C-alpha cells in the first residue's frame, strides 16, 4: 500500500484506472452479459458458464450483495426475474469509489456500451444484452444521483446523460424486457427525495401525453395490413411508456414508511463521502405536493380520455395508473400535512365520475364503450388486490359495484358476431370481478355503514329487469353473507334474508336456484328457535298456496276483467307457493347430517307439492331433488334419524323418494 494512502483507506487507483478506460468498461459490459448465461429450468439447468476459478471470484465478490428481494418492505416488488440487482450494485459502488470526476468519464463509457447493447441484433444473447443495458442504467442512475448536491447538477445529469439514453432504450427494447428498466429505474431513485428525480417525472409524463391514443369520437374503420402493423407498433410504444411511468409513481409514493420521500435514509450518508444533502421535511412535503399536482393536472385528463384504448395491454396499464394515482394521493394526504382537508385536487373524485358514467355515456361507440368498461373492471381488480380495504373498498369498489352488475346485461337485437364476442368476453370478466369482490373484500375495519351500502345495492340489483343481473346478485349475496355473517347487525342479517327470500319466486329457474343456495347458507347458521318459527310460518303459507282443482266453468260465463283478475291471482299464488316451498327446501338442505324436530315437519309439508295437480314442474322437481338429497345424506345412520319421524311423516317422505312400481 503506498504511503500516500492513509491507514484503513482502500487503494482504488487500479479501480480508477480500470473505469477510466473505454476498453475496460466495454469488457465489463460484455462480462455482465456473459453472467446472464445460465439455464434456470426446473429439474435441471446450470449456472453461468464461467471459466474455472472465475466463478469462485464472482461468488465471493457478490456474497454480501442483495438477493432478488429488491423492495422487501413495499407492496409492489420486482417485475421481472431476469434483472440482476448485483450488477447494478457493483457498478454503483465502483462509481462511488473512484470519485466524481472519474465517475463522469466512466459513465460516458458505460452508457455508450449500454446503447450498443440496446441495439444488439437478434441472437441467442440479445435478451441478456438488453437486460444488461438496463442494469447499467440502474447503477449509473443511482451513483450519479448520490453524487449530485445541487439542483443544477441534477438537471445536467438527467438532461445530458440519463434521459437521452432512456428515450432511445425504451423505443428499441422489446416489451418483455421493459420490466428490467422498471426495476432498474425504481432502484436508481429508491428513497430519494422527489426533487432528485422530478426531471424524470416530467419527462415520462410528457412521453405518455405525446404518445397515448386519445378518444376523438370518430367511428373506427377497417384498416389495411400495413396500417394495422404501424398501429400495433405505436400501441406497443404507448404500452411501454405507460408501464415505465408506474415505476416513478411507486417511488414517489414512498409507501414503506411515512415521509420516506422527504429525506434520505441513514445508510446513504456513508455513500456520499460526508456530503449531506440539504433537506427539510416541510420543504420536501411541498415539493412532493407539487409533484402530485403536476401528475394530476397533466396526466389524469390524458388517461381518462384513453380508457377506451384499442390495445388491451394499454388499458391494463391505464387502469393500473389510475389506481396508483388514487392510492398514492390518498396516502400522501393522510400521512403528510400538505393539502390536507382539500378535495379540490383529489384525483379519485375525477376518476370515479368518469368511470361511473361510462354505462350511460353516448360519446362512445359500441366497441369503445365495452373497452372502457373493461378498463373499469381492471381498475376494480387493482383496488381489490393492491388497495387497502378501509379506503379503496369504501371509496372506489362500492360505488363501482352497480356498474359491475349492470355490465352483465347484454345487448338485445341484431348484433354482429364480432361485437357479440366482445360483449361475452366483457361479461365473463365482470363475473370474475363480482365473485372476487364478494369473497376477497372483508369489511372488518369497523365501518358498518359500508355493509349496509352493499346490501342496498344488492336489494336494487335483485329487482332488476335482467335475469342475469338478478342471478349475479344472488351469487354475490351467498358469498358476501358467508364472509360477513359474524359482522352483520340484526338489521343487516334481516335484510340479507329478505333479499334471498324475495329472489326465490323468480320466474327464471337459474335465479331461484342461486337464491336457494344463498338462503341455505344463511339458514345453516341461524339459531334453532328462529328456524322453528320460520318453518312454522312457511308451512302455513305453503299449505294455503297449493294449487286447487279447477271448476269447470263455461268460457262465455267469464268476463274479460274476471279472467284477467283470476290470472293475476293465480300468478300471485304460484309465486307464494314457489317462495314458501323453496324456503322449506333451503331449511332441509341446511341440515345434511342431523335431523332436528322441524325437519320432518318441513319434509311432510314439501311432499304435498310433489304432485302434478298441486304444483308447477319447477316446484315439483325441486321438492323431489331435496327429498332425495336428504335421504342420501342420512342413509349411513338412517335408523337413528328415522326415530325423529312419525309414521305419517315417513310415508309422506317415501311417497316422494320411492320409485314408482309397475304393479302399484
Secondary structure by P-SEA (a helix, b strand, c coil): cccccccccccaaaaaaaaacaaaaaaaaaaaaaaaccccccccccccccccaaaaaaaaaaccccccccccccccccccccccaaaaaaaaaaaaaacaaaaaaaaaaaaaaaaaaaacccccaaaaaaaaaaaaaaaaaaaaaaacccaaaaaaaaacccaaaaaaaaaaccccaaaaaaaaaaaacccccccccaaaaaaaaaaaaacbbbbcccccccccaaaaaaaaaaaaaaaaaaaaaaaaaaaaacccccccccccccccccccccccccccaaaaaaaaaaaaaaaaaccaaaaaaccccccaaaaaaaaaaaaaaaaaaaaaaaccccccccccccaaaaaaaaaaaccccccccaaaaaaaaaaaaaaaaaaacccccccccccccccaaaaaaaacccccccccaaaaaaaaaaaaaaaaaaaaaacccccccccaaaaaaaaaaaaaaaacccaaaaaaaaaaaaaaaaaccccccaaaaaaaaaaaaaacccccaaaaaaaaaaaaaaaccccaaaaaaaaaaaaaaaaaaccccccccccccccaaaaaaaaaaaaaaaaaaaaaaaaaaaaaaacccccccaaaaaaaaaaaacccccccaaaaaaaaaaaaaaaaaaccaaaaaaaaccaaaaaaaaaccccccccc
